[in-house]
Amino acid sequence: MTPRELATHICRTLHAAGFQAYLVGGCVRDLLLGRDPQDYDVATDAHPARVQELFPSSVDVGARFGVILVVENNAEVEVATFRSDLGYSDGRHPDRVEYSCSPEEDVRRRDFTMNGLMLDIETQQILDFVGGREDLRHKIVRAIGPPELRFREDRLRMVRAVRFASRFDYIIEPATFAAILAAAPHIAEVSAERLRDEITKLLTEGAARRAFELLDQTGLLQTCLPEISAMKGVAQPPEFHPEGDVWTHTLLMLENLPPRSTVALAWGVLLHDIGKPPTFRSKQETGDRIRFDGHAELGARMAAEICRRFRFSMDDSEQIETLIANHLRFKDVFQMRASTIKRFVRMPKFREEHMPLHRLDCLASHGNLDAYEFVQNFLRDTPAEEVQPPRLLTGEDLKALGFKPGPSFKEILQAVEEGQLEGRLTKREEAIAFVQREFGSPAKDDATSMG
């Protein structure tokens, strides 16, 4: 069963039981725009307890707010009881709700007119109490009712306004825009996880450049990500960056970031040059050109702190930090030893994330893809077993040779691997002879250290 089929089934079941039921929100908006909705939501005058009686497979995900999740096979649909919300002390959840029999009253509490439309699944009639269809026709993001009130109820709605405007290429209605500008510092009240997820959507829905331009114009960027705001006006050496300052360079990369990119790639692109503003040195200071010495290393540390701030998973945080720390290494690939480039290209998600980030970096600056193509050719022409060959020796082998376990094991095994990657060691016997020659033979001379 698809989500749409489940939503249709829910509406028909509620109708048969004597209740009102409508598709509501983003799914109606997307259907009117000819888009395939990702999620379906149903609004009804049936109370949560009755919804659960009608749908035994449902899950209570917010019954005190009138929200029940109906699950069938792999499909799920949220069913919300018509309500009005009273008070938002925490800036997200209503202090209490009052159930209603009026679909209009329910719509009046929602965020934007484009999301305030209802659809009768049987008659295909659209219920529009807030001018949502007109705003869709004119490509406008407008808060329902007083925008200041809507943004006090949930501060994250300010970023959602930016996301809808960028995703659909709409404008934010002037009063709504002014309310965001006035309330922008309050975005800091939103939980780190919710803000992280919303910014990730800004990055991955296919309009990342416009999204960040709007974040900047609305004043939200300075509070959400001051490290990105700091890029504005930071000049770069024109011989490598004819496009302009660090902010312009980052926007160009975001413009070409593919939709549905991974979280790590998207944030890696956004943060890859955050180390430049604090490491900037002018031509007058260096004597030759603008420089950002150590910006990749500092940027990686700054990114790690941002990831902690936004409570990223350990895996995403480590990968984002790794992408930033290594993004300059591509310029050295022509001089790398065979062992070095093999270790470089076998970093986790190298093809999926390191390579695309480097390509975007080049296209947003000098346009020279020689290093990218060099690595592409290396990956194409080098068998996987040469890039990451099976070990010739293990720690157990070293113990059998008489070496005592300790820090020396890692150095010896790395030296053997280096020989493998350089093509000097291809057989186990060669590796044993190499270890005995380079690190001594403890079994004969009782050596217990590196030599």
Secondary structure, DSSP 8 states (H G I E B T S, - for coil): --HHHHHHHHHHHHHHTT--EEEETHHHHHHHTT---S--EEEESS-HHHHHHH-TT-EEEEGGGTEEEEEETTEEEEEEE-EEEE--TTSSS-SEEEE-S-HHHHHTTSSBGGG-EEE-TTT--EEESS-HHHHHHTTEE-BSS-HHHHHHH-TTHHHHHHHHHHHHT-EE-HHHHHHHHHHGGGGGGS-HHHHHHHHHHHHHSS-HHHHHHHHHHTTHHHHH-HHHHTTTT----TTT-TT-SHHHHHHHHHHH--TT--HHHHHHHHHTTTTHHHH-B-HHHHSSS-B-TTHHHHHHHHHHHHHHHTT--HHHHHHHHHHHHHTTGGGGGGG--HHHHHHHHTSTTIIIIIHHHHHHHHHTTT---HHHHHHHHHHHHS-HHHHS---S--HHHHHHTT--SSHHHHHHHHHHHHHHHTTS--SHHHHHHHHHHHH--HHHH---S--
